[in-house]
Amino acid sequence: QVQLVESGGGLVQAGGSLRVSCAASGRTFSAYAMGWFRQAPGKDREFVAAISGSGLSETYAASVKGRFAMSRDNAKNTVYLQMSSLKPEDTAVYYCAAKRSPIASIDQYDYWGQGTQVTVSS
């Protein structure tokens, strides 16, 4: 069982930067690939980024590639999403997720956090 808690969301102007964090419970954090997803009002949840259990492999949605960077600190049981060059269309609730596998992917996640709101103003 993994519990996930996101933090760091807030209001930011277009072109700005923000880092959201996700703290996970447990002593086997490195055994879980982690992902970030987002959901805007009236839209389906979409994949944003994923990272392998070791932190050596990452994958990104085309819409955020080059602007967002995912990382993890296994000693702190924490993953991060550094968001730069933010656009109004990035406005969404951002969720972190854990997968019962160390291999990063865009789906098949087993545990989900409650989300943190990111709002980008123009």
C-alpha positions as CSV (number, residue, x, y, z in Angstrom):
1,Q,0.0,0.0,0.0
2,V,1.3,3.4,-1.0
3,Q,0.0,6.8,0.1
4,L,0.8,9.8,-2.1
5,V,0.5,13.5,-1.1
6,E,1.0,16.3,-3.6
7,S,2.0,19.8,-2.8
8,G,3.4,23.0,-4.3
9,G,0.5,24.0,-6.6
10,G,-0.7,27.5,-6.8
11,L,-1.2,30.5,-9.1
12,V,1.5,31.6,-11.5
13,Q,1.7,33.9,-14.5
14,A,2.1,32.7,-18.0
15,G,5.8,32.2,-18.8
16,G,6.6,31.5,-15.1
17,S,7.8,28.4,-13.3
18,L,6.5,26.2,-10.6
19,R,7.6,22.9,-8.9
20,V,5.1,20.5,-7.6
21,S,6.1,17.6,-5.3
22,C,4.7,14.2,-4.3
23,A,5.6,12.6,-1.0
24,A,5.1,8.8,-0.8
25,S,4.9,6.4,2.1
26,G,6.7,3.1,2.5
27,R,10.3,1.7,2.5
28,T,10.3,0.3,-1.1
29,F,9.8,3.6,-3.0
30,S,12.5,2.8,-5.6
31,A,10.5,-0.3,-6.6
32,Y,7.7,1.9,-8.0
33,A,7.8,3.8,-11.2
34,M,6.0,7.2,-10.7
35,G,3.9,9.3,-13.0
36,W,2.3,12.7,-13.1
37,F,-1.1,13.2,-14.7
38,R,-3.3,16.3,-15.0
39,Q,-7.0,17.0,-15.4
40,A,-8.5,20.3,-16.6
41,P,-12.1,21.2,-16.1
42,G,-14.4,19.4,-18.5
43,K,-11.5,17.3,-19.9
44,D,-10.2,13.8,-19.4
45,R,-7.2,13.0,-17.2
46,E,-4.0,13.0,-19.4
47,F,-0.6,11.7,-18.9
48,V,2.2,14.3,-18.3
49,A,5.4,12.5,-17.3
50,A,6.8,9.3,-15.8
51,I,10.0,8.2,-14.3
52,S,11.5,4.7,-13.6
53,G,12.1,3.4,-10.1
54,S,15.9,4.2,-10.4
55,G,15.3,7.7,-11.8
56,L,17.4,6.9,-14.8
57,S,14.6,6.9,-17.4
58,E,11.9,9.5,-18.1
59,T,9.2,10.0,-20.6
60,Y,7.0,13.1,-21.3
61,A,3.8,14.0,-23.1
62,A,4.5,15.9,-26.3
63,S,2.6,18.9,-24.9
64,V,5.1,19.4,-22.1
65,K,8.4,18.1,-23.5
66,G,11.1,20.6,-23.2
67,R,9.2,22.6,-20.6
68,F,8.6,20.2,-17.8
69,A,11.2,18.0,-16.0
70,M,10.4,15.1,-13.7
71,S,12.9,13.9,-11.1
72,R,12.9,11.8,-7.9
73,D,14.8,11.6,-4.7
74,N,14.5,8.0,-3.4
75,A,16.2,8.8,-0.1
76,K,13.3,11.3,0.6
77,N,10.5,9.2,-1.0
78,T,9.6,12.2,-3.1
79,V,9.1,12.9,-6.8
80,Y,9.0,16.3,-8.4
81,L,7.7,18.0,-11.5
82,Q,9.5,21.2,-12.4
83,M,7.3,23.2,-14.8
84,S,8.7,26.1,-16.8
85,S,7.5,28.3,-19.6
86,L,4.0,27.7,-18.2
87,K,1.0,28.4,-20.5
88,P,-2.7,28.9,-19.6
89,E,-3.5,25.6,-21.1
90,D,-1.3,23.9,-18.4
91,T,-4.0,24.9,-15.8
92,A,-5.3,21.7,-14.2
93,V,-5.3,19.6,-11.1
94,Y,-2.0,17.7,-11.1
95,Y,-2.0,14.1,-9.7
96,C,1.0,11.9,-8.9
97,A,0.7,8.1,-9.2
98,A,2.7,5.0,-8.3
99,K,3.0,1.8,-10.3
100,R,3.8,-1.7,-8.8
101,S,6.7,-2.0,-11.2
102,P,9.9,0.0,-11.6
103,I,9.5,0.4,-15.3
104,A,8.1,3.8,-16.4
105,S,5.0,3.8,-18.6
106,I,2.1,6.1,-19.6
107,D,-0.5,3.9,-17.9
108,Q,-1.2,1.0,-15.5
109,Y,-0.8,3.0,-12.3
110,D,-2.0,1.5,-9.1
111,Y,-2.0,4.3,-6.5
112,W,-3.1,7.9,-6.8
113,G,-2.7,11.1,-4.8
114,Q,-5.5,13.7,-4.2
115,G,-4.0,16.2,-6.5
116,T,-2.8,19.8,-6.4
117,Q,-4.2,22.7,-8.3
118,V,-2.0,24.6,-10.8
119,T,-3.5,27.8,-12.3
120,V,-1.6,29.7,-15.0
121,S,-2.9,33.2,-15.6
122,S,-2.5,35.2,-18.8
